[in-house]
Amino acid sequence: MATGKGTTSRPARLQFKQKLVSSQKPFSTAELLKRLKNLFGEVSVMDQDQVDLDSLKGVTRDLINANLIGHKDWGVRAYVACCISDLLRLYAPDAPYTVHELKDIFVFFVRQLQNIANKDGPYFDLYFHLLENLARVKIVLLILDLQNYEELLTELFRDFFDIIRSDMSNIVQSHMIDILEQLINESNGLPQDVIDIILAQFLKKRKDENPAAYKLASEVCRHATDKLQRYVCQYFTDVIVAAGKNGTSAEELNDFKTAHDLIKELNRTAPGLLLNVIPQLEEELKLDDTPLRLLATQVLGEMFSEKNSTLASRYDNVWKMWLLRRNDKIPDVRCAWTEYCLPLYINHHELAKQINEAIISKISDPDDKVRVAVCKVFGQLEYECASKLVGKELFIELAKRCRDRKHGVRQEAIKALARLYNMAYIEIVDHDANAIEKFGWIPSEILNILYIKDNEINVCVEKAMYEEILTSNNGDSARMDRIIVVFGSLDPKAKKGFFSLFQRQREYVFCIYLYEFLSWDDSNNEDSEKLSNILNQVIERISGKLPDSEKSKNHLSAFAKLRDTRVYKLIRDCMNPQSDYKTVRKSAKDAIKHIEQIAASSLETFSILIRRVSLTTINRDLVPLLMNKIKSVDGEQQNEHSIIAHELFTDKSSRFPAIFRSHFEKLTTLLKEEDESSMIVEDSLEALSKLAKAFPDEAYQDSETIQRYMQFALNGSPRQAKFAAIILTHIRQKQQLCSDLFKVDTRFFLTNALLLFICYYIHQLCFFIIYFRNSQKIIPNLMVTSPNILSYLSVLSQCALYMPTTYEQQSDTITNFIVKELIMKNRNKVYKAEWVDDDELDDECKAKVLGLKVLVNRLLAIAETESAQDLAKPVFKLLWTLIRGGGELISDKSTRPSFQSRLRLVAVHSVLKLARKKIYDSMISAAELQELALMIQDPCYHVRFAFASRLIKYCGGYHLNARFLSIFFLIAHDPDETIREMVKVFLIRHSLASKAIRDKSMHFEMSLVRLIHLLSHHPDFSREPDILNEFVAYIDFFLDTIANAENVSFLLYITGRLKQVRDAQTLDQSENLYALSDLTEYLIRIKCKSCSWSLPTFPGHVKLPEDLFKNLPNPEVISEVCAYLIVNLLLRELFY
């Protein structure tokens, strides 16, 4: 064919002249394939614009012959389909077939395209050619011209989504996308089945089965968004409207969830489809049906929070309505809303401000499940989000949940705060102001929770401190630095809480050692039962401070019977002061793992115990580092750390002296090398004093070291002298050394008198002082004006306690000096405030305090001797005089107020200390106990607080007679809430603990009659109604802390018994006792009524304390008491 300028090309004619269909014998398959291949080769390359359509008419009719379309050979059918598709391409836009014929053709096409999935098949190229023709020339759109095309269209869509696979080539998948997109965009209406097929690809199950179908559906939806919007909207509208009208059964709810899963997937792949669906979800948020409203909240929450989502900005009204679901009336909806705040914080920083404003109220939501959910949100935040997006006020509100009434909330809040601090620690160490401001306070807040005195809280705090706040895996030095940073950030109250962790650890170490020892007893003698009882008491003591004491007790009892050697060995290693950090950690891990194997049910209990006794925070590895920190005073930062290290060192040497055991040599060397005034010297002396008491035979006792101790005892500071004296009174040569401390070496003076005179004469005073120091002894220099008087008294107090035999040789001299020269004389009479702190206390007052301590320590040391009572009488007389006189002993009343407060406090402490000994307790009369009790109402806050604290310490350790318990209840009118709360918490906890440990004893209940007796002798008491009204507070305080449904009938019984006795102290003045008894009975009944307690008659008989009460002599007197009570009833009516 020639072409050129001014000419046009002639249409190409089909050259194929062979027949495809025979009217007689059919062609063989091979022949037919050959002919079809030739035809395909020609028509496939023809150009639509350059073809003579008339030449195609013959093959056009042959190709749709039923024998070809329905031929059994796959190749024949493939060639036929390709040739027909090319003919349609060439004839386009007018097909050479009738509508009926076109329908058969496209049914044939659809079936042939099913084979394209077999990419390795012999005819794959033909199927691809067919697919390509349908896609590129858009002949597939002829389907839409057919009558009832919906079924065929549905079949095509279904087949495409069924056959597509991920391993298909991109061009194949692209053609499939084009075909489906063309059909969607050009159709006047899509069958619902087609919409269902498309949306079904987004279901999770289908997505997992065939990811390629999901991808195909996603691409189709993206390319046909505008057309599909209406159909998708109608689909979800039908679902939502149906649910809104009829409610939801379980089956319908599943369908509803499926629909919403589709919405979430569509939002990820083709969000444009949901243009009119999202507003419908807003309507769902308003439905009364809770499951549907919950589902809408969850779906929108997930969609809003997805990364890169712009839904919140595009649908502002929907976003605001979703935020309001935080106040939904159903807790589950509020919980669901809360859970999506976490991904919103993480993925959408721009929404953080709105989330902060919304979530803060949920921290104190009425439902605990919501509060837990909020705590978990903050507990899972990454540091960047927490630091930059969340305000401190939210973390402060979170901290309040640590005191929540529900354990689950408390646990999650503590866990969240501890994790936040752990993440912020690096920034805090780097002095990042924002990190310190936002998170630096967290350790204090967590430790202050310990004051709630709840076993579950204690376990949570321990876990948080040991596993998050104090933990470090970067070596001993990093651990030491972390402990110092954390401790340095604590407020005073939190520091006490910090130390209480180690006090509890110390107590549990002892209990676990005892538990292990008793568990191995297998004797069958008469002691076996006793040991078993002791084991049960130890188990009671251990389990009493665990969250579920009954369950823990069962675990401990069962585990004791196993007698597993390996576990006990590992636990001993955990709490062995000589174990290094790695050993402790490995032993703890191995012990828990082994317990899980042999006693899985006990794992929870033993996990708590092992964490509690394991010396992971402070152990022997850290002692040298602590000592180096104390010595480091270069620069402000190091100096601050030195002070913190000093506090830690001091506490640990007291609680765990054994961890210093391997450092005897280093501690002793420091005494010789460091300056006497340095902090490390005093700390080393203190540690050595604890070690000397615990391991006296291991202390260094060479002459040089002993001489150094002597120097500190005679010339050191009061604290240095005290610690040196303790060491000297515990080592092998203690008898001689203490004697040397007291006596004057006369031979030294006679031999060297001339030299001393010359030194003084030529004014070489400095040399004289140095020379004199080595000869100095205590007794000859025991003068008020001595510059070392405080150190001398410190030494005497320790010698009196630990070396009474040596002390007694000089006791008269010392006692006369203390009483006549020190306590009974005032030298500085300048008026000062009512109270001054220890570091500001005048040396004169310190001397008086130490003098009293010497006298008391002497009595403690000789408590078991026959002369104890006689020697104690003058000391008790002095102490009671101080208490009665408010701290004043001098006739001219010249003692300063600050001295008086301090002296009466020391007197009170001294009486309590002596009362721990049975012989001295017997010397305290009921009247004197009443005088002592009034000190808890002292006008000075510091006296009251210190007295209450010391009383708690001694009563908590069961060191005092139960009669002292009644003193606590006089705190009821204390103006300071801190003291009242401290006492109240102690009474509640200790009364419960006492019953567990002391076999249901009634010590606390019996203190009610002692309290009534105490109140009846109170100087402010009167039977006038106004005064009685004030005394109601004391009884109410007792009932609030001690009374319960189990003991209230006993309390009423013993109160009534008071009407059958007289006051043993003042026999003729028992009316006060009866009035208070009657008042207490009335208050008990009111308490029972308000608490809905039953009040049965107490079945037993109990004797009242004989030291306070005597039986009435005869029935006539009892009648008089009853008559008095009748009158008192009238008084009650007036009173109330």
URURCOR-V327185 format. One record per residue. N is the residue number from 0. RES is the residue in one letter. SS is DSSP state (alpha for helix, beta for strand, coil for the rest). Layout:
n = [N,N]
res = [RES,RES]
ss = [SS,SS]
//
This chain:
n = [0,1,2,3,4,5,6,7,8,9,10,11,12,13,14,15,16,17,18,19,20,21,22,23,24,25,26,27,28,29,30,31,32,33,34,35,36,37,38,39,40,41,42,43,44,45,46,47,48,49,50,51,52,53,54,55,56,57,58,59,60,61,62,63,64,65,66,67,68,69,70,71,72,73,74,75,76,77,78,79,80,81,82,83,84,85,86,87,88,89,90,91,92,93,94,95,96,97,98,99,100,101,102,103,104,105,106,107,108,109,110,111,112,113,114,115,116,117,118,119,120,121,122,123,124,125,126,127,128,129,130,131,132,133,134,135,136,137,138,139,140,141,142,143,144,145,146,147,148,149,150,151,152,153,154,155,156,157,158,159,160,161,162,163,164,165,166,167,168,169,170,171,172,173,174,175,176,177,178,179,180,181,182,183,184,185,186,187,188,189,190,191,192,193,194,195,196,197,198,199,200,201,202,203,204,205,206,207,208,209,210,211,212,213,214,215,216,217,218,219,220,221,222,223,224,225,226,227,228,229,230,231,232,233,234,235,236,237,238,239,240,241,242,243,244,245,246,247,248,249,250,251,252,253,254,255,256,257,258,259,260,261,262,263,264,265,266,267,268,269,270,271,272,273,274,275,276,277,278,279,280,281,282,283,284,285,286,287,288,289,290,291,292,293,294,295,296,297,298,299,300,301,302,303,304,305,306,307,308,309,310,311,312,313,314,315,316,317,318,319,320,321,322,323,324,325,326,327,328,329,330,331,332,333,334,335,336,337,338,339,340,341,342,343,344,345,346,347,348,349,350,351,352,353,354,355,356,357,358,359,360,361,362,363,364,365,366,367,368,369,370,371,372,373,374,375,376,377,378,379,380,381,382,383,384,385,386,387,388,389,390,391,392,393,394,395,396,397,398,399,400,401,402,403,404,405,406,407,408,409,410,411,412,413,414,415,416,417,418,419,420,421,422,423,424,425,426,427,428,429,430,431,432,433,434,435,436,437,438,439,440,441,442,443,444,445,446,447,448,449,450,451,452,453,454,455,456,457,458,459,460,461,462,463,464,465,466,467,468,469,470,471,472,473,474,475,476,477,478,479,480,481,482,483,484,485,486,487,488,489,490,491,492,493,494,495,496,497,498,499,500,501,502,503,504,505,506,507,508,509,510,511,512,513,514,515,516,517,518,519,520,521,522,523,524,525,526,527,528,529,530,531,532,533,534,535,536,537,538,539,540,541,542,543,544,545,546,547,548,549,550,551,552,553,554,555,556,557,558,559,560,561,562,563,564,565,566,567,568,569,570,571,572,573,574,575,576,577,578,579,580,581,582,583,584,585,586,587,588,589,590,591,592,593,594,595,596,597,598,599,600,601,602,603,604,605,606,607,608,609,610,611,612,613,614,615,616,617,618,619,620,621,622,623,624,625,626,627,628,629,630,631,632,633,634,635,636,637,638,639,640,641,642,643,644,645,646,647,648,649,650,651,652,653,654,655,656,657,658,659,660,661,662,663,664,665,666,667,668,669,670,671,672,673,674,675,676,677,678,679,680,681,682,683,684,685,686,687,688,689,690,691,692,693,694,695,696,697,698,699,700,701,702,703,704,705,706,707,708,709,710,711,712,713,714,715,716,717,718,719,720,721,722,723,724,725,726,727,728,729,730,731,732,733,734,735,736,737,738,739,740,741,742,743,744,745,746,747,748,749,750,751,752,753,754,755,756,757,758,759,760,761,762,763,764,765,766,767,768,769,770,771,772,773,774,775,776,777,778,779,780,781,782,783,784,785,786,787,788,789,790,791,792,793,794,795,796,797,798,799,800,801,802,803,804,805,806,807,808,809,810,811,812,813,814,815,816,817,818,819,820,821,822,823,824,825,826,827,828,829,830,831,832,833,834,835,836,837,838,839,840,841,842,843,844,845,846,847,848,849,850,851,852,853,854,855,856,857,858,859,860,861,862,863,864,865,866,867,868,869,870,871,872,873,874,875,876,877,878,879,880,881,882,883,884,885,886,887,888,889,890,891,892,893,894,895,896,897,898,899,900,901,902,903,904,905,906,907,908,909,910,911,912,913,914,915,916,917,918,919,920,921,922,923,924,925,926,927,928,929,930,931,932,933,934,935,936,937,938,939,940,941,942,943,944,945,946,947,948,949,950,951,952,953,954,955,956,957,958,959,960,961,962,963,964,965,966,967,968,969,970,971,972,973,974,975,976,977,978,979,980,981,982,983,984,985,986,987,988,989,990,991,992,993,994,995,996,997,998,999,1000,1001,1002,1003,1004,1005,1006,1007,1008,1009,1010,1011,1012,1013,1014,1015,1016,1017,1018,1019,1020,1021,1022,1023,1024,1025,1026,1027,1028,1029,1030,1031,1032,1033,1034,1035,1036,1037,1038,1039,1040,1041,1042,1043,1044,1045,1046,1047,1048,1049,1050,1051,1052,1053,1054,1055,1056,1057,1058,1059,1060,1061,1062,1063,1064,1065,1066,1067,1068,1069,1070,1071,1072,1073,1074,1075,1076,1077,1078,1079,1080,1081,1082,1083,1084,1085,1086,1087,1088,1089,1090,1091,1092,1093,1094,1095,1096,1097,1098,1099,1100,1101,1102,1103,1104,1105,1106,1107,1108,1109,1110,1111,1112,1113,1114,1115,1116,1117,1118,1119,1120,1121,1122,1123,1124,1125,1126,1127,1128,1129,1130,1131,1132,1133,1134,1135]
res = [M,A,T,G,K,G,T,T,S,R,P,A,R,L,Q,F,K,Q,K,L,V,S,S,Q,K,P,F,S,T,A,E,L,L,K,R,L,K,N,L,F,G,E,V,S,V,M,D,Q,D,Q,V,D,L,D,S,L,K,G,V,T,R,D,L,I,N,A,N,L,I,G,H,K,D,W,G,V,R,A,Y,V,A,C,C,I,S,D,L,L,R,L,Y,A,P,D,A,P,Y,T,V,H,E,L,K,D,I,F,V,F,F,V,R,Q,L,Q,N,I,A,N,K,D,G,P,Y,F,D,L,Y,F,H,L,L,E,N,L,A,R,V,K,I,V,L,L,I,L,D,L,Q,N,Y,E,E,L,L,T,E,L,F,R,D,F,F,D,I,I,R,S,D,M,S,N,I,V,Q,S,H,M,I,D,I,L,E,Q,L,I,N,E,S,N,G,L,P,Q,D,V,I,D,I,I,L,A,Q,F,L,K,K,R,K,D,E,N,P,A,A,Y,K,L,A,S,E,V,C,R,H,A,T,D,K,L,Q,R,Y,V,C,Q,Y,F,T,D,V,I,V,A,A,G,K,N,G,T,S,A,E,E,L,N,D,F,K,T,A,H,D,L,I,K,E,L,N,R,T,A,P,G,L,L,L,N,V,I,P,Q,L,E,E,E,L,K,L,D,D,T,P,L,R,L,L,A,T,Q,V,L,G,E,M,F,S,E,K,N,S,T,L,A,S,R,Y,D,N,V,W,K,M,W,L,L,R,R,N,D,K,I,P,D,V,R,C,A,W,T,E,Y,C,L,P,L,Y,I,N,H,H,E,L,A,K,Q,I,N,E,A,I,I,S,K,I,S,D,P,D,D,K,V,R,V,A,V,C,K,V,F,G,Q,L,E,Y,E,C,A,S,K,L,V,G,K,E,L,F,I,E,L,A,K,R,C,R,D,R,K,H,G,V,R,Q,E,A,I,K,A,L,A,R,L,Y,N,M,A,Y,I,E,I,V,D,H,D,A,N,A,I,E,K,F,G,W,I,P,S,E,I,L,N,I,L,Y,I,K,D,N,E,I,N,V,C,V,E,K,A,M,Y,E,E,I,L,T,S,N,N,G,D,S,A,R,M,D,R,I,I,V,V,F,G,S,L,D,P,K,A,K,K,G,F,F,S,L,F,Q,R,Q,R,E,Y,V,F,C,I,Y,L,Y,E,F,L,S,W,D,D,S,N,N,E,D,S,E,K,L,S,N,I,L,N,Q,V,I,E,R,I,S,G,K,L,P,D,S,E,K,S,K,N,H,L,S,A,F,A,K,L,R,D,T,R,V,Y,K,L,I,R,D,C,M,N,P,Q,S,D,Y,K,T,V,R,K,S,A,K,D,A,I,K,H,I,E,Q,I,A,A,S,S,L,E,T,F,S,I,L,I,R,R,V,S,L,T,T,I,N,R,D,L,V,P,L,L,M,N,K,I,K,S,V,D,G,E,Q,Q,N,E,H,S,I,I,A,H,E,L,F,T,D,K,S,S,R,F,P,A,I,F,R,S,H,F,E,K,L,T,T,L,L,K,E,E,D,E,S,S,M,I,V,E,D,S,L,E,A,L,S,K,L,A,K,A,F,P,D,E,A,Y,Q,D,S,E,T,I,Q,R,Y,M,Q,F,A,L,N,G,S,P,R,Q,A,K,F,A,A,I,I,L,T,H,I,R,Q,K,Q,Q,L,C,S,D,L,F,K,V,D,T,R,F,F,L,T,N,A,L,L,L,F,I,C,Y,Y,I,H,Q,L,C,F,F,I,I,Y,F,R,N,S,Q,K,I,I,P,N,L,M,V,T,S,P,N,I,L,S,Y,L,S,V,L,S,Q,C,A,L,Y,M,P,T,T,Y,E,Q,Q,S,D,T,I,T,N,F,I,V,K,E,L,I,M,K,N,R,N,K,V,Y,K,A,E,W,V,D,D,D,E,L,D,D,E,C,K,A,K,V,L,G,L,K,V,L,V,N,R,L,L,A,I,A,E,T,E,S,A,Q,D,L,A,K,P,V,F,K,L,L,W,T,L,I,R,G,G,G,E,L,I,S,D,K,S,T,R,P,S,F,Q,S,R,L,R,L,V,A,V,H,S,V,L,K,L,A,R,K,K,I,Y,D,S,M,I,S,A,A,E,L,Q,E,L,A,L,M,I,Q,D,P,C,Y,H,V,R,F,A,F,A,S,R,L,I,K,Y,C,G,G,Y,H,L,N,A,R,F,L,S,I,F,F,L,I,A,H,D,P,D,E,T,I,R,E,M,V,K,V,F,L,I,R,H,S,L,A,S,K,A,I,R,D,K,S,M,H,F,E,M,S,L,V,R,L,I,H,L,L,S,H,H,P,D,F,S,R,E,P,D,I,L,N,E,F,V,A,Y,I,D,F,F,L,D,T,I,A,N,A,E,N,V,S,F,L,L,Y,I,T,G,R,L,K,Q,V,R,D,A,Q,T,L,D,Q,S,E,N,L,Y,A,L,S,D,L,T,E,Y,L,I,R,I,K,C,K,S,C,S,W,S,L,P,T,F,P,G,H,V,K,L,P,E,D,L,F,K,N,L,P,N,P,E,V,I,S,E,V,C,A,Y,L,I,V,N,L,L,L,R,E,L,F,Y]
ss = [coil,coil,coil,coil,coil,coil,coil,coil,coil,coil,coil,beta,coil,coil,coil,coil,coil,coil,coil,coil,coil,coil,coil,coil,coil,coil,coil,coil,alpha,alpha,alpha,alpha,alpha,alpha,alpha,alpha,alpha,alpha,alpha,alpha,alpha,alpha,alpha,coil,coil,coil,coil,alpha,alpha,alpha,beta,coil,alpha,alpha,alpha,alpha,alpha,alpha,alpha,alpha,alpha,alpha,alpha,coil,coil,alpha,alpha,alpha,alpha,coil,coil,coil,coil,alpha,alpha,alpha,alpha,alpha,alpha,alpha,alpha,alpha,alpha,alpha,alpha,alpha,alpha,alpha,alpha,alpha,alpha,coil,coil,coil,coil,coil,coil,coil,alpha,alpha,alpha,alpha,alpha,alpha,alpha,alpha,alpha,alpha,alpha,alpha,alpha,alpha,alpha,alpha,alpha,alpha,alpha,coil,coil,coil,coil,coil,coil,alpha,alpha,alpha,alpha,alpha,alpha,alpha,alpha,alpha,alpha,alpha,alpha,alpha,coil,coil,alpha,alpha,alpha,alpha,alpha,alpha,alpha,coil,coil,coil,alpha,alpha,alpha,alpha,alpha,alpha,alpha,alpha,alpha,alpha,alpha,alpha,alpha,alpha,alpha,coil,coil,coil,coil,coil,coil,alpha,alpha,alpha,alpha,alpha,alpha,alpha,alpha,alpha,alpha,alpha,alpha,alpha,alpha,alpha,alpha,alpha,coil,coil,coil,coil,coil,alpha,alpha,alpha,alpha,alpha,alpha,alpha,alpha,alpha,coil,coil,coil,alpha,alpha,alpha,alpha,alpha,alpha,coil,alpha,alpha,alpha,alpha,alpha,alpha,alpha,alpha,alpha,alpha,alpha,alpha,alpha,coil,alpha,alpha,alpha,alpha,alpha,alpha,alpha,alpha,alpha,alpha,alpha,alpha,alpha,alpha,alpha,alpha,alpha,alpha,alpha,alpha,alpha,alpha,coil,coil,coil,alpha,alpha,alpha,alpha,alpha,alpha,alpha,alpha,alpha,alpha,alpha,alpha,alpha,alpha,alpha,alpha,alpha,alpha,alpha,alpha,coil,alpha,alpha,alpha,alpha,coil,coil,coil,alpha,alpha,alpha,alpha,alpha,alpha,alpha,coil,coil,coil,coil,coil,alpha,alpha,alpha,alpha,alpha,alpha,alpha,alpha,alpha,alpha,alpha,alpha,alpha,alpha,alpha,alpha,coil,coil,coil,coil,coil,alpha,alpha,alpha,alpha,coil,alpha,alpha,alpha,alpha,alpha,alpha,alpha,alpha,alpha,alpha,alpha,alpha,coil,coil,coil,alpha,alpha,alpha,alpha,alpha,alpha,alpha,alpha,alpha,alpha,alpha,alpha,alpha,alpha,alpha,alpha,alpha,coil,alpha,alpha,alpha,alpha,alpha,alpha,alpha,alpha,alpha,alpha,alpha,alpha,alpha,alpha,alpha,alpha,coil,coil,coil,alpha,alpha,alpha,alpha,alpha,alpha,alpha,alpha,alpha,alpha,alpha,alpha,coil,coil,coil,alpha,alpha,alpha,alpha,alpha,alpha,coil,coil,coil,alpha,alpha,alpha,alpha,alpha,alpha,alpha,alpha,alpha,alpha,alpha,alpha,coil,coil,coil,alpha,alpha,alpha,alpha,alpha,alpha,alpha,alpha,alpha,alpha,alpha,alpha,alpha,alpha,alpha,alpha,alpha,alpha,alpha,alpha,alpha,alpha,alpha,coil,coil,coil,alpha,alpha,alpha,alpha,alpha,alpha,alpha,coil,coil,alpha,alpha,alpha,alpha,alpha,alpha,alpha,alpha,alpha,alpha,alpha,coil,coil,alpha,alpha,alpha,alpha,alpha,alpha,alpha,alpha,alpha,alpha,alpha,alpha,alpha,alpha,alpha,coil,coil,coil,coil,coil,coil,alpha,alpha,alpha,alpha,alpha,alpha,alpha,alpha,alpha,alpha,alpha,alpha,alpha,coil,coil,coil,alpha,alpha,alpha,alpha,alpha,alpha,alpha,alpha,alpha,alpha,alpha,alpha,alpha,alpha,alpha,alpha,alpha,alpha,alpha,alpha,alpha,alpha,alpha,alpha,alpha,alpha,alpha,alpha,coil,coil,coil,coil,coil,coil,coil,alpha,alpha,alpha,alpha,alpha,alpha,alpha,alpha,alpha,alpha,alpha,alpha,alpha,alpha,alpha,alpha,alpha,coil,coil,coil,coil,coil,alpha,alpha,alpha,alpha,alpha,alpha,alpha,alpha,alpha,alpha,alpha,alpha,alpha,alpha,coil,coil,alpha,alpha,alpha,alpha,alpha,alpha,alpha,alpha,alpha,alpha,alpha,coil,coil,coil,coil,coil,alpha,alpha,alpha,alpha,alpha,alpha,alpha,alpha,alpha,alpha,alpha,alpha,alpha,alpha,alpha,alpha,alpha,alpha,coil,alpha,alpha,alpha,alpha,alpha,alpha,alpha,alpha,alpha,alpha,alpha,alpha,alpha,alpha,coil,coil,coil,coil,coil,coil,alpha,alpha,alpha,alpha,alpha,alpha,alpha,alpha,alpha,alpha,alpha,alpha,coil,coil,coil,alpha,alpha,alpha,alpha,alpha,alpha,alpha,alpha,alpha,alpha,alpha,alpha,alpha,alpha,alpha,alpha,alpha,alpha,alpha,alpha,alpha,coil,alpha,alpha,alpha,alpha,alpha,alpha,alpha,alpha,alpha,alpha,alpha,alpha,alpha,alpha,alpha,alpha,alpha,coil,coil,coil,coil,coil,alpha,alpha,alpha,alpha,alpha,alpha,alpha,alpha,alpha,alpha,alpha,alpha,alpha,alpha,alpha,alpha,coil,alpha,alpha,alpha,coil,coil,coil,coil,alpha,alpha,alpha,alpha,alpha,alpha,alpha,alpha,alpha,alpha,alpha,alpha,alpha,coil,coil,alpha,alpha,alpha,alpha,alpha,alpha,alpha,alpha,alpha,alpha,alpha,coil,coil,coil,coil,coil,alpha,alpha,alpha,alpha,alpha,alpha,alpha,alpha,alpha,coil,coil,coil,alpha,alpha,alpha,alpha,alpha,alpha,coil,alpha,alpha,alpha,alpha,alpha,alpha,alpha,alpha,alpha,coil,coil,coil,alpha,alpha,alpha,alpha,alpha,alpha,alpha,alpha,alpha,coil,coil,coil,coil,coil,alpha,alpha,alpha,coil,coil,coil,coil,coil,coil,coil,alpha,alpha,alpha,alpha,alpha,alpha,alpha,alpha,alpha,alpha,alpha,alpha,alpha,alpha,coil,alpha,alpha,alpha,alpha,alpha,coil,coil,alpha,alpha,alpha,alpha,alpha,alpha,alpha,alpha,alpha,alpha,alpha,alpha,alpha,coil,coil,coil,coil,coil,coil,coil,coil,coil,coil,coil,coil,coil,coil,alpha,alpha,alpha,coil,coil,alpha,alpha,alpha,alpha,alpha,alpha,alpha,alpha,alpha,alpha,alpha,alpha,alpha,alpha,alpha,alpha,alpha,alpha,alpha,coil,coil,coil,coil,coil,coil,alpha,alpha,alpha,alpha,alpha,alpha,alpha,alpha,alpha,alpha,alpha,alpha,alpha,alpha,alpha,alpha,alpha,coil,coil,coil,coil,coil,coil,coil,coil,coil,coil,coil,coil,alpha,alpha,alpha,alpha,alpha,alpha,alpha,alpha,alpha,alpha,alpha,alpha,alpha,alpha,alpha,alpha,alpha,alpha,alpha,coil,coil,alpha,alpha,alpha,alpha,coil,coil,coil,coil,alpha,alpha,alpha,alpha,alpha,alpha,alpha,alpha,alpha,alpha,alpha,alpha,coil,coil,coil,alpha,alpha,alpha,alpha,alpha,alpha,alpha,alpha,alpha,alpha,alpha,alpha,alpha,alpha,alpha,alpha,coil,coil,coil,coil,coil,alpha,alpha,alpha,alpha,alpha,alpha,alpha,alpha,alpha,alpha,alpha,alpha,coil,coil,coil,alpha,alpha,alpha,alpha,alpha,alpha,alpha,alpha,alpha,alpha,alpha,alpha,alpha,alpha,alpha,alpha,alpha,alpha,alpha,alpha,alpha,coil,coil,coil,coil,coil,alpha,alpha,alpha,alpha,alpha,alpha,alpha,alpha,alpha,alpha,alpha,alpha,alpha,alpha,coil,coil,coil,coil,coil,coil,coil,coil,alpha,alpha,alpha,alpha,alpha,alpha,alpha,alpha,alpha,alpha,alpha,alpha,alpha,alpha,alpha,alpha,alpha,alpha,coil,coil,coil,coil,coil,alpha,alpha,alpha,alpha,alpha,alpha,alpha,alpha,alpha,alpha,alpha,alpha,alpha,beta,beta,beta,coil,coil,coil,coil,coil,coil,coil,alpha,alpha,alpha,alpha,alpha,alpha,alpha,alpha,alpha,alpha,alpha,alpha,alpha,alpha,alpha,alpha,alpha,alpha,alpha,alpha,alpha,coil,coil,coil,coil,coil,coil,coil,coil,coil,coil,coil,coil,coil,coil,coil,coil,coil,beta,beta,beta,coil,coil,coil,alpha,alpha,alpha,alpha,alpha,alpha,alpha,alpha,alpha,alpha,alpha,alpha,alpha,alpha,alpha,alpha,alpha,alpha,alpha,alpha,alpha,coil]
//
